[in-house]
Amino acid sequence: MSVEVSAASTTHETIEFTFLDCPGSIEFAQETYNALVGAGAAIVVCEPEIHRLLTLAPLLKFLDDWEIPHIIYINKMDRFKDSFMDVLHALKDVSTRPVIPQQYPIRQQRELIGYIDLVSEQAYHYHPGSPADPIPLPEHLQAEEQAARQEMLEVLADFDDHLLEELIEDIQPPQEEILKDLKQDLSADLIVPVFFGIAEQDYGVRPLLDALVKETPAPNITGERRGLQNKTDGETLVQVLKTYFTPQGGQLSLVRVWQGEVKEGMSLNGVRAGGVYRLMGQQQIAIESQIASLGEIVAIARLEGIKTGDTLSSKEKPSELLPKAEALEPVYALAVTPEKRKDEVKLSAALGKLMEEDPSLHWEQHGDTKEVILWGQGEIHLQVALDRLNRKYNLPMSTHLPQVPYKETIRNANKVHGRYKHQTGGHGAFGDVHLEIKPLPRGEGFHFHQTIVGGVVPKQYIPGVEMGVKEYLDHGPLGFPVVDVDVTLTDGSFHSVDSSEQAFKQAARIAMTDGMPSCHPVLLEPILSVQLSIPAECTAKVLQLVSGRRGQILGYESLTHWKGWDQVTAYFPQAEMHNFIIELRSLTMGVGTFTWSYDHLQEVPDKVKSKVLTTNGKGKN
């Protein structure tokens, strides 16, 4: 399974192509989306398994949203068991663009031996390792071929009135007209042509390459689709599709040239460009001219400080910023710690490099738990990231589940007294306070007041009282930070010699320690607002999953912009979210996902509370 984009350049029929091999796993979709932003067209590779075609839906939606022309190539047709037209109909169910066949399979005893080109109506017989031979169209397939061809023509006629008239008058359109329509409609992202084969045996690869030559848009058309108007002011515009960091060679940026040309040594956003290379997998091949032109995808060395998605210009600042793929919301987290304590100082820099390579990774040091949390798109995604930390930066890490940032509050008010008195021979220490503790409405936080009259607690000592209260509230009677509490200093006394701010801080802590357990402390857990995007056929199972994890379902509805998909909205305890994405994907053939945000704190149910206190609070061993 590939986990990052790799590039390879080749020439077919005198036309030079750069192919970007993108990961197919949903956990590495960010890699794919970043690269597709710079693509002139995409080839979506799938297998002829009807029940698995749903997994194409997120990718096809991205291509449709970005209006990227795309072709579907059905690979591994040696495993083909269903009717070809049934596979086509299943593809139509997951695509918002019309799916049209450009070929029809020829099988012998269920084995794929050739194909019929639906444009020319010429049949071909496959030969391993060599071009397919033309053969007469098999008589037993003539009716099926005609039906498939008619379907192709009718879709094209939806965008060509002249072709529609020809079909109505039963006139067979010439091949040149069909090819012209295919090129225009694919370039405009109006149709999705379908090809097939067995790539391992080189079956169907040449017709696919021929289609790329004849039907995909020219670089200037792709630029116009991105809103570029082929300016002639001399500005070079490129966009970074992928960032690599190598221990030896430093930073390498894979870029698409959208306008002008790129040369070694030129300034891009004020940064001097290093060497210009074509990539063949891991191999860097220097371009002899050291110049990359419009439409080319090349690697540039040493663009320090430049990130994936950035628009670069030969001017000091780009005249316009090209749109980039949004970073995917994180759905899976691990707490990470360097195995060697001395490595803590270089961890943040190494994690920063990972973020530049992969924008769907995110890290933070949690304000409450103080843990370093690494966020990503799934278990394998984080395993790969941790492997890179070890391999590239010599940072082996240990991991564990992130702590849930529980809080606590109180239900009852209380009046308490705290006195701190200490005598050691010289000056002693003395502080005396009376506090009133009250609960506040949820979300109010912490309030501190004082109603001292007559200077019984001098003003200079009152900040010490507040400090002592706050320090106690960091770890309340249950062992967690306390929220939504009002504390008022109402009375006290002092000693002219022995009193100090520190003594009053200690007195306040004593008062809080004695008084808070009587205020009926309540354990609170963070509740997230979660929006799940799932195939409609999986909704019932997902609703059961959410309910089984203490989720509160707020509603669900069909997504109007995504055929066959539902959105479920729910409140979800954060404690139940770890591994949720793994279960969700297992119920949705790997394509279900969600976004989330913190919403509120809620009291932990009694049946859960005792376990939390034993594991995390003051009840733990």
N, C-alpha and C positions, 0 to 999 in steps of 0.2 A: 504494500500500500504506500503510495507516494504521500508525503506530508508537506511538500513545498513545491512551488513552481520551478520547473526547469525549462530552458529554452534550447531550441535547435533550429538551425537555418538550412534550407535546401532550395533547389531550383527545379521547377517542373514546367516544361514547355516554354523555356526562356524566362519564366516569371519567378522571381525570388520570393520565397515565403519564410517567415519565422514562425515556428510552431511553439506555443507555450503549453506544455503538458501540466495540467492543473490537477490538484487532488480531488478525488471524488467523494471523500468522506465529509459529512456535514460538520465534523469537528474542525476541519481545515478549510471551511468555506470562505473565510476571510482571504486566504491566499488566492483562491480562485476569483473572488469578486474584484480584488485589487488588480489582478492581471487582466480580467475581461474589460475593464474600463479602457484599456489601451488597444483592445483587439478590433480589427476590421470586421471580423466574423468569428463565429464559434462553431465548433463541431461537438455536438452532444453525443457521447458514446453511451449506448445502453445495451442490454441483452434482451432477447425475445421472450422474456418471462412476464406475462401480463400482470401477475399479482405484484411484481416488483416495480412496475413503471411509475407508480405513485411517488417513488423516491426521487423522480426527476422534478417534481413540482416546485420546490424552492429555487432550483437553478433556473428553470424555465421562467419563473416569475421575475427573477432578477434580470434575465435577458430581455424580457418583455418591458419591464419598467425602464430599462436603459436603452430600449429600442436597438439592441444589438442583433444584426442579422445572424441567424443560426440554422444549421443543418443537423438533422438527426441521423446518426450512423448506427444501425443495429448490428452489433458485433456478435460473434460466436453463434452464427446461424447453423452450425453443426448441432447445436442443442435445440434447434427450432422444432417445437412440438405442436404449436397452435396454428390456426389459420392465419395467413399473413394479414388478411383484412381485419381479423379480430385484433391483431397486434396494433394495426393502424388506428382502429376505433379506440383502443385503450390509450394510445398516445393522444388522440384528440381530447380525451377526457381530462388530461393534465396540461394541455396547452391552450392558451387563450388565442393563439394565432391558428389559422387553418393549416392542418397537416396534410401534405400531398405526397403521394409516392411518385418517384421518378424512375423506379425500377419495379419489376415483378419477378419473384423467384421461380427458378426452374428446379424441380426436385425429382429425384429418382429413388423410389422406395424410401422416401422421407429424408434422403441425403441431398444437400444443396450441391448442384452440379453446374449452375449457371444462372443467367438473369436475362430479362427482356428490358431493353431501354425503351421507356414509354414515350419518349420524344420521337425517336427514329423508328420505333417498332422493330428494331433489330434485336435478334436473340444472340446470346454469347454463351460459350462453354468454357468453364474455368480450367486452368492448368496450373498446378503448383509451381511457383517461381517464375512464371512467364505470362505474357499477356493472354487474355481470354480470346478464343477464336470465334468469329461470327458463324452462326449456324442458322438453318431455317427455323422460323417460329414454330414451335411444336403445336400440332393441330389441336391437341386436347386442352391447350391453354388459351386458345384464341378468344373464347368468350370471356374468360377471367381477365385476360390482358385488356380487352376492349372496355370492360367495366372499370378497371383501374385507370385506364387512360382517360376515359370519359370523366371520371371523378377529378382527375388532375386538371383537365381542360375547363371544367365547370367552375372550379375554384379560381383559376386564372381569369376566366371571363367575368368574375365579380369585380375585377379591377381594370377590365379592358372592354369597352363597349363594342369595338370592332370585332373582337373575338366572339363576343356574345352573339352578335348578328350572324356570324359565320356558323355558329353552332345551331342557332334557331333555323337557319336555312339549310342545315345538314351539309355544310361545306367543310371539307377537311382543311384545317389551317396548315400552312407550310411550316417546316421545322424552324426556319429562321424566325418566324413570328413567335413561335412557342418559346424558343431560347431567349428572344428579346424580352418577352413577358416575364420569364423566370428570373432573368437578371434584374429587371426593373423592380419586380415585386420583392425579391429577396433583398436587394439593396435598400429598399424602403421598409424592410422588416414587416412585410404584409403576409408572408407565407413561411412555412417551415417545410422545406423539401426533405424527403426521407430516402436514404440509401442503406445498403446492407452488405454484409460479407462475412468473411472469416479472416480477420487481420493477420492472425498467426500464419496462415497459408498464403497471404497476399491476395486473397479473394476480395474483390470489390474495392480495393484501395485505389487503383488507377482511375476508375470512373469517379471516385470521390475527389481525387486531385484534379481531374479534368473539370469537374463542376466548380471547384474553387477558382480555377483559371477563368472559366467562362461566365460565372454567375455572381461571384462576390464583388462588393463595391471597390472602386479604386480608392487610394488613400485620401484624395481630396474630398471624395464623397463622405468618407468616414469623418473627416474634419468638419465638414458642413453639418453633419448630424450632431456634432458636439458644439455647434454654434460658432465655429471658426469660419471666417469669410475669405480665406486665402489672401491675407494681407500681403502687400508687396513693400512694406516699409523696412524690410531687412531684419526684423526681430525674429530671433529663434525662440520657439516655445517647445519645451519637452515636459513630460510628466513621468514621475518615478512610479513604477509599477511594483517594484520589489527591491528590498534592501538586504544585502548580504554582509555579514562581518566574518572575516577569516582571521585566525590568529596571526598568520604571516603577512597577508596582503592588505589588511585593513578593510576599509569600506568599499563595496562594489554596488553600484546602483543600476538596476535594469530600467531603461527608460524607453518611452515611445516618442519619436520626433513628430510633433504635430505641425510644426511650421519652421521653415528655414532649414538649416543644417548645423550639425554639431561637429566641432573640431577639437582635437587634443590641444589643451592649453588655453582654450577660450574661457571667458568668465561667464558663469551661470549663477545668477542671484548673488554676484559678488564673490563666488567661490571658483577657484581655478580648476578646470576639468583635467583629470589625469588621462591615461590612455583610453582609447575607444576600442571596444572588442565586440566580436560576435561570440555567443556562447553555444557550445555543443555539450549540453549536460554540465559536467564539472569543468570542462576544458574551456579556456579562454583563448580565442584566436584573434590576434591583432589584425585590425583592418589596415591594409597596406597604405591606403590614402589617408588614414586616420580621420576620415570624414563620414558621417552618417547623414542621410538625406531624408526628406519627407516620407513618412510612413514606416521607416525602419525602426526596429526594436533592437537596441544594442545595450551593452554594459559600459558604464563609465566609472573609472577608478577614482578614488580619493575625493569624493564630493562630501567632505566632512560637514556634519551638522544638518545634512539634507535627509528628510524622512520619506517613507513610502506615502504616495499620494500628492507630494508637493509638486507645484507647477514651477518650472525653472525657465528663466528668460536670459537672453544675452544682454538685456538692459538691467539696470540695477534692481528694478522691480518689474514683475510681469505686468503687461498691460491688462491682462485678465487672468483670473484664476480658473483653471479647468475643474469641473466637478470631479469629486473622488468618491469611492465607495465608503459609506459610513462604517465606522467600527461597530462590530456586532456586540450586543449586550452580553456581558459575562453570565454564565449559567452554572458554573461549577467552580469550587474553591478548595484550596488546601492551605493550611498554615505551614510555613517553611522555615527551617533553621539550618544555618551552615553546620556541617558536621565538625568543623574546626572553628573554635571560638575566634581565632585571629582573622578568619575570613569575613567576619561581620562588617568590617570597614569597607570592603570592596563589593558587598552584595548589592547595594543600591545602584552602583554604576553598571554592574553586569545586568541587573534586571532592566535598567534603562535601555541598554543595547537590545535586549530581547523585545522590548516594546517597539523599538524602531523597526526591527525586522518583522514583527507581527503585531499590528494594532489591535487585534482582538484579545491580546493578553493585557492584563492590568494588575497592578500590585499596590498595596497600601499597608501602612502600619496602623492597625486599628487603635483608635483613641482610647477605648475602654480596656480592651484585653492586652494591648501592647504587642500583639502577635503581628508578624509579617504575613499577609495573606496574598496568595497568588491566585488570580482569577483567570478563567479561560472558558473554552467551549466544550469541555468534557474531560473524562479521565485520561484518555490517550493523548489528547492535546497537551495536558499538563505534564504527562510523562515525557513527551517529546521535548517540551520546554526545559524540564529539569535535566534531561540528558544533555541538552545543549549547554546548560550552565556548567555541567561537569566536564564535557568534552572540550568546549571552546575556552572556558574561563577557569578551569580547574577548581570548580566550586561544587563539590559533592554536598547534597542537601539531605536532611531528614525531614519527613513530613508527618503531619497528623491532622485530624479533623479540626477545623476552626472552632474556637469557643463561641457559644452564643452569648451576646452581650445582655444578659438578664439585668433587670433593674428591680428595685423594690420601693414601695411606698407605705403609707400608714392609713388606717381607717379612723382611728380615734385621736382626740386631743389629750394633752397631758401637761401638767405643770410640774417642773422638776427643779431641784436645787443641787448645785455642785460646788464643793469647796476643795481647794488645793492648798495645803499647808505643809511646808517642809523647812526644817531647821537643821543646819549643819555646823553651827558654831559661830559663823560670821553672820553676814546678812542672810536672812531666810527667804522663803518664797511664799507668797500668800495671794490667793484670788478667790473670790466668792461671788457666785452668780445665781440668779433665779431666771429660768427660761420657761416660756410657754410654747409648746409644740402643737401645731395644728396641721391637718391634712389640707391640701389644695386640690382644685379640680385638675383632672388629667391634662397634662401638657403645659401646666403653669410653671414647672421648674422649681427653683429654690428662691424663697424670699427671706430676707433677714431685716428685722426692724429693732429699734430700741425705744423704750419709753421711760428712760431714766430721768428721775427728778431729783434735784438737790445735789447732784454730783456724787451720789453714793458709789458710782463707778466712773472714775475720771474718763474724759473723752479719749485720752491717748491709749486707754486700755481696751476700748470697745472693738477696734479692729482685731485684737487678739482673740476676743470672744467669737467673732464671726469666723476667724480662721480655724479655731478649735472645732466649731460646729461643722464647717465644711470638711475638715479632715475626717471627722467621724463619719459624715455622710458618704464618703468615698467607699466605705465598707460598713453597711448598716447591720442590723441585728441578724439578718439572714446571710450576710457575707457579700452583698452586691451593692453597687451605687444606689443611693436613695434619691428619688425624684418627687416633685410635687409636694413639698413640705414648706411650711411657714414657721420660722422660729423668731420669737420676740424676746429680747432681753428686757425684763421688767424690773429687776431689783438686784442688789448685791451689796458688797462691802469691800473695803480695801484697807491696806496698812501703809502708812506714810513712808515706811522704810522698805518693807519686804515685798510690796506689790510690784508687778512688772507685766508687760504685755504677754510674756511667755507664761507667767503664772495664771493669768486669766484665760489663756488658750487651754491650759491643762484643766482648769476648773470647768470650762465649757465642755471639754471632752468627757469629763467625769459625769456631768449632768446629762449629756446625751446618752452615754453608755448606760446610766441607771434608768433613764426615762423612756427611751425608744422602744424597748421590748414590751412595754405596757401599752403602746399605741396601736396594737394589733397590726404588726407588719404584714404586708401582702407582696407576694412574688409576682413580678410582671415580666412578660416576654415580648420581644419585638414581633409585630405583625406586618407582613409585606402585602402590598397590593400587586397581584400577579395577573398578567394577561397572557393566556396560552393561545397559540395558533396551531390548529390541528386539523387533519383531514376529517371531514364530516362523518365518514364511516367509522371513525374511532371515538367519536364524542362520548358515547355512552360509557365505554370502558374508562375513558379519562376522567369522567365525572366521578366514577366509583373510586378511582385512584386518589383524586383530590379529597373526597370525603374521608377515605381511609387514613389520610394523613392529617386529620383535624382541620382540613380546609373548609372555609365557608364560601359556598358557591353563590355569587351575586347575580349571575346570569350568563347566558350564552346566545350568540346570534351568528347567522351566516355572514361571511365576509363578502361584501358586494364586489370588491375589487379582486377577489381571488376565488374563482369558481371551485366549488366542492370543498371549501374549507370553512371551519367555524372558529370563532373566537370565544373563549371562556374567560370570564372575569371572576376572580376569587380573592378572598383574604386568606393568607397562609402563614402559619407560625414559622418563623425563621428556623426554629429547631428542627422542622420537618423537611427543610429544603435540601439538605445534603443528599446526594445521590438521586434526587427527584428527577433530574434530567435523564439519568440512565434508565429509570423505570418508564418515564414518558416516551423516550425513543423506542424502547422495547415494545410498547403498545401501539406505536404509530409508524412502524417500519423505518425508524431512524430519522423521521423528518419533523416530528413535533418539536416545538420550541416555545420559549416564553420570554417575556420581559418583566421586570419587577422594579419596585421602588419601596422604600420604607414608608409605612403609613401611620402606625400608632402602636402604643403599648397596651397590652391586655393582660388581665389576671390569668395566671397559670391554673388550669384545673387541678383539683386536689389529687386526682389519681396520677398526675404527672409531677406535681410539686415535690413529693417526697423523694422521687428518683433524682430530680434536679439538685435538691439540697444535699443529698448523699454524695452525688458525683461532683458538684461544682461549688456548693455553698459551704457554710460553716459546719455542716454535718459530715463533710468528707473526712476521710481518715488522714 
